[in-house]
Amino acid sequence: MASGYQFMIRAIFVPWKHGELYEDYRTRGAVSKTFLTLVLMGLAFSVTSLTQATSGNFPAVPVILPLSLENYFFWQTFLIIPWLILSWFLVTTTTRLMLIVLGARKTSFRQLLAFSGLSFSSCLFFLWIPHLLTTVFYLLGGSQKEWVDGLSEPGWLQTIYLVFTVLGVLSGWQALSLSLVKKKLAKNQVSILTSSFNFLVWLVLLAILLR
């Protein structure tokens, strides 16, 4: 239990050392612990989504999926975990294929699963903070108009929201890039190009669902 807890803490808060984390747990279930970390982050989003749904909140930005605006957060509660897991496998697959096409040496799918999942976990944690702040705001009786107005105008709320969003994107991208570069699966330029493209794919998949 303590081992799993330490793994999650390092995965989220020390993203620049995911390569070392993988090696430390390579024979102790690195991929399964990565899976559990992703599920935990998905569960965190499920809780805040359900809370917003029960508060009568609905997305303040346009939605992409064919789900009703009024019940969007209700559906997001149950879709987020399978969406994250399927996206994880899809992006890992495209990462491996891209590395092979660009001439990388033999790559391990399990290793890439760990690297991509770890980077996604770190990203998701920091993206979840604004989601949590939104939930707390509504629980305290704030209205959607007040929240949108607060985000639209320069100030502390907009700053916090942007800082955590940027931190999430940068931590995840940097983690995946460093992991591929340090493992020397390919030339540094190829590793950075591959990680950048596939992390962007991950962000697009996430943006399709997450509100």
N, C-alpha and C positions, 0 to 999 in steps of 0.2 A: 504493500500500500504506500509506504513511504517512498519507495523507488518510483512508483508511478507519479506521485505528487511532485517529486523532484524533477522528473522528466518533463512534466507539463510546465513547471516554473521556468526551467531552462529553455524550453521550446518557445515560450511566449516572450520572455524578458531578455534572453541572450541570443537573438536571431543571428548575430554574426558568427556564432560558434555552433551552428547546426551540424556541420561536418564532424566536429569533435563529439557532439552529442550522439550522433548516429553510431560512431565507432564505439563509444562507451556502452551502448545498449544493443549493439549489432547482434549479439548472441543472447540477449535478454528481452527479445520482443520489441525491437525498435518500431517496426511497422504497426504492430497491434497497439502499441502505446500511442503512436501517431494517430491511428484511427480513433482511439478513445478521446484524444485531445480534440480532434475535429468534432466528434459527437458532442463533447462537452460544450464547445463553443456554439454549436448548433442549438443545443439545449438552452444556452443563455439567450440566444436570439428568440427561441420559441417562447420563453417565459416573458420577455419584454413585448413580444408581438401579441401574445395572448392578453397581457395586461392592457395594451393599447386597444385591442379589440373589445374587451369588456368595458373599456372607458368610452366606447363609442367613437373612437378616433378612426380616421381613414387617411390614406396617403395624401400629402400636400403637393406631390408632383405626379405627372402622368404615369400610368402603369402600362406595361408592355404585354403582360400575360392577360388572356381573356377571363379575368376574374372581376367580379363586381367590386366597385370602389368601397361600398359600405362594409363588405365582408372580407376585404383584402387581407387585413392583419389576422383574421381568423384562419384563412387558408395558409397564409405564410407560416403560421405557428406549426402546421403539420408538414408543410412542404420543405422547410428550410433544411432539415437534417438530410433527407434523401437527396435533395438538390446539391448539397455540399459534397456528399460522398460520390455521387455520380460525376460531378464536375471534377473532383479530385482524380478519379480514374481516367476521365477523358483527357484532362490536361497532362497527366503523367504519360499517357499513351502518345499524345502528340509531341511531347518533349522527347521521348525516346525515338520516335520515328524521325523527328527533325535532326537529332544528333546523328542517327545512322546515315541519313541522306547527306549530311554535311561532312561525313567522313570520320566520325568519332570512333574510338576503339570500342571494344565490347562493353556494352552497358548492361547493368543489372536493373530489371524493372522494379524489384523490391527496393533497391537503393534509391531509385528515382522517386518511387512512391513516398519513401520517408522524407526525402529532401523537399518535394513539392508540398506534401502535407504539413510539414513543419513550418514552411514559409507561409502557407495559408493560415495556419493556426495563429501565428504572430500577427498577421494582418487582420484577421477577424477580431482578435481581442481589442485592438485599438479602434476598429470600426464599430465595435459593440458599445463603447463608452458613449458616443453621441446618441445611440439608440436607447441606452439606459437613461441618459439625461432627459430625452424626450418623454420617456415613460414616467419618470419622476415628476416632470413638469405637469403632465396631465393628471397624475394622481393627486397633486397639490391643488387641483382645481383650475389650472390654466386652460385657456381656450386655444383652439387651433389657430385662430387669427393672431393671437398674441405671440404664439410660437413662430409663425411664419414672419410676422413683422420683426421679431427679435433677430431672426436669421438674416433677414433682408437688409438690415441696417448695420453699419460698422459698429462694433461694440464687443463686450466681453463674451457674449453668447456666440456670436458669429466667429470670434477668434478661437474659442475652445473647440467649436465644431470643426473648423478648418484644420486646426493643429492636430487633432486626433485622426482626422481623415487622412491628412498628408503623412502623418507618422505611420499609420497603418499601411498605406501603399508603399512608402519607402522602405519600411522594415521588412515587408514581405518580398519585395523585389530584390533588395540587397541581400537578403538571406539566401534566396534561390540562386542568385548570381554567384555569390561567394562559394556556396556549396559545390556548384558545378566547376567553378574555376579551380578550387582547391583540390578536387578529385582528379583534375587533369584528364577528364574524359575526352577532351578535344582541345584545340587551340583556344586561348583565352577569348579571342574575338568571337569564335563560334559559340563558346559557352555563354558569353554575355548576350549575344544575339538570340540564342535559343531561350535563355531564361527570360529575357525581356519580352519576346514575342508571346511566349506561353503564359507568362504572368499577366500580360495584357488580356489574353484570352480568358484567363480565370476571372479578371475584374469585370469583363463584359458579361460572362455567365452570371456572376454575382449580382451585377447591376440589373439584369433581366428580372430577377425575383425580389431582391432585397429593397425594402422601402422603410 
